[in-house]
Amino acid sequence: MRLAPLAAGLFLAFAGSAFAQSFTEPADLLEAFYKPYFDGSFPDDESQFRSTELQALYDNDAETTPEGEMGALSFDPYVDGQDFEITDFEIGAAGIAGDYSSADVTFKNFGESRSLMFEMVREDGGWKIDDVVSNNPDNPYRLSEIFAEAAGEVE
């Protein structure tokens, strides 16, 4: 009798990872990634969208940030702000070179124009976000550099 709940729990745990979506096109990845910004359906775990390298940066930040403190990110780098009200959302054509890709995403956040470049890699049979670059004059950044700076790897 006790094995049935345990077996069901294990099945759901393993099935959850088995159902993680593989994104065959960079635009498919970006559309799926931004969907929650429009419908509020944010996943508890965004690792399905991140490359192994980017996920390692998030994991390291979580592990090294003292409890109750803010980690490396004081804003949402995917909307270039702390809050969001996205309009005029567009995904540019992806440039693909082997297992690497980049695409621009443009939108307005609370009426302010924003442009981000997503660098992606092909891993595990699909595209994953590897880094994000903002060249917006009021807040230029590279996501990986924010994590590196917080970890004391950049002077």
N, C-alpha and C positions, 0 to 999 in steps of 0.2 A: 504493500500500500504506500509506503513512504518513497518507493522508487519512482512511482509515476510522477509526482511533482518535481522530483529531482531531474528525471529524464526530460520532462517538458521544459524545465528551466534551461537545461543544457542545450536542448534543441533550439530554443529561442535565442540563446546567447550566440551560438554558432551560426544560426540562420541570419542574424542581423548583419554579421560581417559578410556573409555570402551574398546578401542582397545589395551590398554597396554598389552603387552605379559606376560603370566604367564609361567615360566620356570619349567617344570616338572622334569628335571634332572639338577644337578649342572653343568655338562659339557655344557648343552644347554645355561645356563646363561652366562658362561664364553666365549663361542664361540660368542654369540650375543654381549656381552660387548666389546670384542676385535675386532669385525668386522670393526668398524670405523678406527682402527689403520692401516688397510690394504686398505680400500677403501675411506677413507675421509668423510664418511657419519655420522659425529658426530651429535647426537641429541641435540636439544636446552636444553632438560631436561633429565638428567640421573637418575632421581629419580626412574624410573621403575626398575632399577638395584639394588638400595640400600635398605637395611632394614630400618625400621622406626627409629631405633636408630642411624644408620650411617647417614641417611638423616638429623636427628636432629642436628648432629654435623656440617654438612655442612651448614645448615640453621643458626645455632647459630654463626658460623664463619662469614657468610655473614652479619648478623645483627650487630655484634659487631666490625667489621673491619671499621675503619673510611674511608670515601669516599676518593678515590685516593691512599689508602694504599694497600699493599699486605696482604692477609689473612695468615692463618696458613701455607698454602702450597706454597712453593717456587719452587716446581717441580711437575711433574706428578707422583704420587705414584704408578700408574698402569704400568709404564714403567721404574720406578726408574731413572728418568732423566727429563731434561727440554724439550728435543727434542727426536724424535724417528725415528728409521729406523729398524723396527722389522723383524728379520729373525729367522728361526729354531724354530718357535713357537710350543709349545706342552702343552697340558693339561693333567696332571697326573690323575690317577684313584682317584675318590672321596671316602673318607671315610665318611660314613653316620651313625649317631647315633641319631635316632629319628628325631627331627626337626633341627638338627645341622649337618653340613657337613664341610669338609675342602678338598681342592685340591691344589696341586702345579701347578704353571704355570711356564714354563721355556722358555726362548727365548734369542736371542742375540739382543742387542740394539747398533747399530753402531759397531757391531762385538764383543761387550763386553757381556759375559755370565751373565744372570740375572735369579734369581729364586725367586718367590714370592709365599707365601702361602695365599690362600683365605679362610677365614672363612665365612661360609654362614648359613643362617637360613631360615626355611620354614615359609613364611608369605603370607597371602592372596592367598593361593592355589598354591604357587610356591616358588622357591628358590630366595633369595636376598643376595647380598654381605653385610656382617656385619662388616668385618674388613680385613685388608691386612697386612701381615707381611713380611718384607724383612730381611733375614739373610745374605745378601751380605756384606762381610767384610768391604768394603769401604763406605757403607751407610746403616747400620742396622736401622730398624724402625718398629713401629707398628702404622698404620694410626690413630687409636683412640687416641694414646698417643701424637701424633703430635698436634691434636686438643686440647687435655686436657692441654698440655704444653702452647699452645698459649692462652688458656682461663685462665691461671694462676692456674690451678687445680693440677699441678704437680710441685714439687720443685726439 
